[in-house]
Amino acid sequence: MNVPASTAPQVPPQHEAGGADTPRARPQSTRGADTRALTQVLFGQLKNLEPGTTEHHRVRGALIEANLPLVRYAAARFRSRNEPMEDVVQVGTIGLINAIDRFDPDRGVQFPTFAMPTVVGEIKRYFRDNVRTVHVPRRLHELWVQVNGATEDLTTAHGRSPTTAEIAERLRIGEDEVLACIEAGRSYHATSLEAAQEGDGLPGLLDRLGYEDPALAGVEHRDLVRHLLVQLPEREQRILMLRYYSNLTQSQISQELGVSQMHVSRLLARSFARLRSANRIEA
């Protein structure tokens, strides 16, 4: 957005660096008057230039540079939002450019008066649409702005932070609405689960949360198997217990029960068939 020195508009000699009458050495009001005068001259030039031409871009860029202090002034109103000021200034500059493109010097309105609502509106739109971590209803957001302003005024008046009741009385709203607005104001930033808890010396919230026990699925399966097992004959239940809980082989089970290994195999196969059939019915 910087304008090359070779294409910048000629500045009167009293504005050149190194002179005793430089802008930095002048009072703020004088510098503001100089900026307004320069802005008026540049708009007079811009009016007679064809959009899209090199000269039009040069004068438009000089207007942007000359009025950047206006953007910084507007951005300073949002310092309490804890957003990087460079980002806020960039967004406000977009509003400044829009104001320059729409401004008509023949209407008799000073450019700062015309541009300020556009710059502030662009910044507010940025905070509303891009910065909040949690979406807040528009009405609550607008009311939060009023609560924030009332809080600043009451703090200045009383020399302390106002109570919820004082804010509610000032705005003529309920205390519950004030509390809702304060809660909405916290939605601009989310705290990381890994962030340590301030002041309590405890680990982060993530370290204190529970975790998924991998054995939970096994609990469900065991409960289902137990439910199905009781539907089998007692001898088949015993064979399954010996096979899969005592880890005996079919040969060892046949010796334990006094039956052939082939018979044990047939009973196991029949038990599995019954369990699968019962499982399908249960499902």
C-alpha positions as CSV (number, residue, x, y, z in Angstrom):
1,M,0.0,0.0,0.0
2,N,3.1,2.3,0.2
3,V,3.3,4.8,-2.7
4,P,6.7,5.0,-4.4
5,A,8.5,8.3,-3.8
6,S,8.8,9.0,-7.5
7,T,5.0,8.9,-8.0
8,A,4.0,10.6,-4.7
9,P,2.2,13.9,-5.0
10,Q,4.4,17.0,-4.5
11,V,4.2,18.1,-0.8
12,P,4.6,21.8,0.0
13,P,8.2,22.7,1.2
14,Q,7.1,23.2,4.8
15,H,6.3,19.4,5.0
16,E,9.8,18.3,3.9
17,A,11.9,16.4,6.4
18,G,14.6,18.2,8.2
19,G,12.8,21.6,8.3
20,A,12.0,23.3,11.6
21,D,8.3,23.2,10.6
22,T,8.1,19.4,10.1
23,P,4.8,17.6,10.9
24,R,6.5,16.0,13.9
25,A,7.4,19.3,15.3
26,R,4.0,20.8,14.9
27,P,1.0,20.4,17.3
28,Q,-1.4,17.6,16.6
29,S,-4.2,20.0,15.6
30,T,-1.9,21.7,13.0
31,R,-0.9,18.3,11.5
32,G,-4.6,17.3,11.4
33,A,-5.4,20.6,9.5
34,D,-2.6,19.9,7.1
35,T,-3.9,16.4,6.5
36,R,-7.4,17.7,5.8
37,A,-6.0,20.3,3.4
38,L,-3.9,17.8,1.6
39,T,-6.9,15.4,1.4
40,Q,-9.0,18.1,-0.1
41,V,-6.4,18.9,-2.8
42,L,-5.9,15.2,-3.6
43,F,-9.7,14.6,-4.0
44,G,-9.8,17.6,-6.3
45,Q,-7.2,15.9,-8.4
46,L,-8.8,12.5,-8.2
47,K,-12.1,13.9,-9.4
48,N,-10.7,14.8,-12.8
49,L,-8.8,11.6,-13.4
50,E,-10.0,8.5,-15.3
51,P,-10.3,5.5,-13.0
52,G,-7.8,2.8,-13.8
53,T,-5.1,5.1,-15.1
54,T,-1.7,5.3,-13.6
55,E,-2.3,8.9,-12.4
56,H,-5.5,7.8,-10.7
57,H,-3.8,5.0,-8.9
58,R,-1.0,7.4,-7.8
59,V,-3.4,10.0,-6.3
60,R,-5.6,7.3,-4.7
61,G,-2.6,5.7,-3.1
62,A,-1.5,9.1,-1.7
63,L,-5.0,9.6,-0.2
64,I,-4.7,6.3,1.5
65,E,-1.3,7.1,2.9
66,A,-2.4,10.6,4.1
67,N,-5.4,9.2,6.0
68,L,-3.9,6.1,7.6
69,P,-3.7,8.0,11.0
70,L,-7.5,8.1,10.8
71,V,-7.5,4.3,10.6
72,R,-5.0,3.9,13.5
73,Y,-7.2,6.2,15.6
74,A,-10.3,4.1,14.9
75,A,-8.4,0.8,15.5
76,A,-7.2,2.1,18.9
77,R,-10.8,1.9,20.1
78,F,-10.6,-1.9,19.8
79,R,-7.4,-2.5,21.9
80,S,-9.4,-4.3,24.6
81,R,-10.3,-7.1,22.1
82,N,-6.8,-8.5,22.4
83,E,-6.5,-8.9,18.7
84,P,-3.2,-7.9,17.0
85,M,-3.4,-4.2,16.2
86,E,-1.7,-4.7,12.8
87,D,-4.6,-7.0,11.8
88,V,-7.2,-4.4,13.0
89,V,-5.4,-1.6,11.1
90,Q,-5.3,-3.7,7.9
91,V,-9.1,-4.3,8.1
92,G,-9.7,-0.6,8.9
93,T,-7.6,0.3,5.8
94,I,-10.1,-1.7,3.7
95,G,-12.9,0.5,5.1
96,L,-10.8,3.6,4.3
97,I,-10.3,2.5,0.7
98,N,-14.0,1.9,0.4
99,A,-14.7,5.4,1.8
100,I,-12.3,7.0,-0.6
101,D,-13.9,5.3,-3.6
102,R,-17.4,6.4,-2.5
103,F,-16.6,9.9,-1.3
104,D,-18.0,12.9,-3.2
105,P,-16.2,16.1,-2.2
106,D,-18.9,18.3,-3.8
107,R,-21.4,17.3,-1.0
108,G,-19.6,19.6,1.5
109,V,-18.8,16.9,4.1
110,Q,-15.4,16.6,5.6
111,F,-13.7,13.3,4.5
112,P,-12.9,12.2,8.1
113,T,-16.6,12.6,9.1
114,F,-17.6,10.6,6.1
115,A,-14.9,7.9,6.4
116,M,-15.0,7.2,10.1
117,P,-18.3,5.2,10.2
118,T,-17.1,3.1,7.2
119,V,-13.7,2.3,8.8
120,V,-15.3,1.5,12.2
121,G,-18.0,-0.6,10.6
122,E,-15.5,-2.6,8.6
123,I,-13.6,-3.4,11.8
124,K,-16.7,-4.3,13.7
125,R,-17.7,-6.6,10.9
126,Y,-14.3,-8.3,11.1
127,F,-14.7,-9.0,14.8
128,R,-18.3,-10.2,14.3
129,D,-17.6,-12.5,11.4
130,N,-14.0,-13.7,11.8
131,V,-12.7,-13.3,15.3
132,R,-15.3,-14.8,17.6
133,T,-14.6,-18.5,18.4
134,V,-18.3,-19.1,19.3
135,H,-21.1,-17.6,17.3
136,V,-23.1,-14.9,19.3
137,P,-26.5,-13.7,18.2
138,R,-26.4,-10.3,16.7
139,R,-28.7,-8.7,19.3
140,L,-26.5,-10.0,22.1
141,H,-23.4,-8.8,20.3
142,E,-24.9,-5.3,19.9
143,L,-26.0,-5.2,23.6
144,W,-22.5,-6.3,24.6
145,V,-21.1,-3.2,22.9
146,Q,-23.4,-1.1,25.1
147,V,-22.4,-3.0,28.2
148,N,-18.7,-2.6,27.4
149,G,-19.2,1.2,26.9
150,A,-21.2,1.5,30.1
151,T,-18.6,-0.4,32.0
152,E,-15.9,2.0,30.9
153,D,-18.0,5.0,31.8
154,L,-18.9,3.8,35.2
155,T,-15.3,2.7,35.9
156,T,-14.1,6.3,35.1
157,A,-16.9,7.8,37.2
158,H,-16.5,5.6,40.3
159,G,-12.8,4.8,40.1
160,R,-13.6,1.1,40.3
161,S,-15.2,-1.7,38.3
162,P,-19.0,-1.4,38.4
163,T,-21.3,-4.1,39.7
164,T,-23.7,-6.0,37.5
165,A,-26.6,-4.1,39.1
166,E,-25.0,-0.7,38.3
167,I,-24.5,-1.6,34.7
168,A,-28.1,-2.9,34.4
169,E,-29.4,0.3,36.0
170,R,-27.4,2.4,33.6
171,L,-28.7,0.6,30.5
172,R,-32.1,-0.1,31.9
173,I,-31.9,-3.8,31.3
174,G,-32.0,-6.9,33.5
175,E,-29.0,-8.2,35.4
176,D,-29.3,-11.5,33.6
177,E,-28.9,-9.8,30.3
178,V,-25.8,-8.1,31.5
179,L,-24.3,-11.4,32.6
180,A,-25.2,-12.9,29.3
181,C,-23.4,-10.1,27.5
182,I,-20.3,-10.5,29.7
183,E,-20.3,-14.2,28.8
184,A,-20.7,-13.4,25.1
185,G,-17.7,-11.1,25.4
186,R,-15.5,-14.1,26.3
187,S,-16.3,-15.8,23.0
188,Y,-13.6,-13.9,21.2
189,H,-10.9,-16.3,22.4
190,A,-11.0,-19.9,23.4
191,T,-8.6,-21.3,26.0
192,S,-6.5,-24.2,24.9
193,L,-7.2,-27.5,26.7
194,E,-3.4,-27.8,27.1
195,A,-3.0,-24.4,28.8
196,A,-2.1,-24.6,32.5
197,Q,-4.7,-23.3,34.9
198,E,-3.6,-19.9,36.0
199,G,-2.7,-19.5,39.6
200,D,-3.7,-23.0,40.9
201,G,-0.5,-24.8,40.0
202,L,-2.4,-27.6,38.4
203,P,-1.8,-29.2,35.0
204,G,-3.9,-28.2,31.9
205,L,-7.5,-29.2,31.6
206,L,-6.6,-31.8,29.0
207,D,-4.5,-33.7,31.5
208,R,-7.4,-33.8,33.9
209,L,-10.0,-35.1,31.5
210,G,-10.9,-38.8,31.4
211,Y,-9.8,-41.1,28.6
212,E,-11.5,-43.8,26.6
213,D,-10.7,-47.2,28.3
214,P,-9.9,-49.7,25.5
215,A,-11.5,-52.4,27.6
216,L,-14.9,-50.9,27.4
217,A,-15.8,-52.8,24.2
218,G,-14.7,-56.0,25.9
219,V,-17.2,-55.3,28.8
220,E,-20.1,-55.2,26.3
221,H,-18.9,-58.3,24.6
222,R,-18.5,-60.2,27.8
223,D,-22.0,-59.2,29.0
224,L,-23.4,-60.4,25.7
225,V,-21.6,-63.7,25.9
226,R,-22.7,-64.2,29.5
227,H,-26.3,-63.5,28.5
228,L,-26.1,-66.1,25.6
229,L,-24.2,-68.7,27.6
230,V,-27.0,-69.2,30.1
231,Q,-29.3,-70.3,27.3
232,L,-27.1,-73.3,26.6
233,P,-27.4,-76.7,28.3
234,E,-25.2,-77.0,31.4
235,R,-22.8,-79.5,29.8
236,E,-22.2,-77.3,26.8
237,Q,-21.6,-74.3,29.1
238,R,-19.0,-76.3,31.0
239,I,-17.2,-77.4,27.8
240,L,-17.0,-73.8,26.7
241,M,-15.6,-72.7,30.1
242,L,-13.0,-75.4,30.1
243,R,-12.0,-74.6,26.5
244,Y,-11.9,-70.8,26.6
245,Y,-11.5,-69.8,30.3
246,S,-9.3,-72.7,31.5
247,N,-7.6,-73.0,28.1
248,L,-7.8,-76.8,28.0
249,T,-7.5,-78.6,24.7
250,Q,-10.3,-80.8,23.3
251,S,-8.3,-83.9,24.3
252,Q,-7.9,-82.6,27.9
253,I,-11.6,-81.8,28.0
254,S,-12.5,-85.3,26.8
255,Q,-10.5,-86.8,29.6
256,E,-12.1,-84.4,32.1
257,L,-15.6,-85.3,31.1
258,G,-15.0,-89.0,30.2
259,V,-16.2,-88.6,26.6
260,S,-14.5,-88.9,23.2
261,Q,-12.6,-86.0,21.7
262,M,-14.9,-86.2,18.6
263,H,-17.9,-85.8,20.9
264,V,-16.4,-82.7,22.5
265,S,-15.7,-81.3,19.0
266,R,-19.4,-81.9,18.0
267,L,-20.7,-80.3,21.2
268,L,-18.5,-77.2,20.6
269,A,-19.7,-76.8,17.0
270,R,-23.3,-77.2,18.2
271,S,-22.8,-74.6,20.9
272,F,-21.3,-72.1,18.5
273,A,-24.3,-72.6,16.1
274,R,-26.7,-71.9,19.0
275,L,-24.8,-68.8,20.1
276,R,-24.8,-67.4,16.6
277,S,-28.5,-68.0,16.1
278,A,-29.3,-66.5,19.5
279,N,-27.1,-63.5,18.7
280,R,-29.0,-62.8,15.5
281,I,-32.3,-63.0,17.3
282,E,-31.0,-60.6,20.0
283,A,-29.8,-58.2,17.3
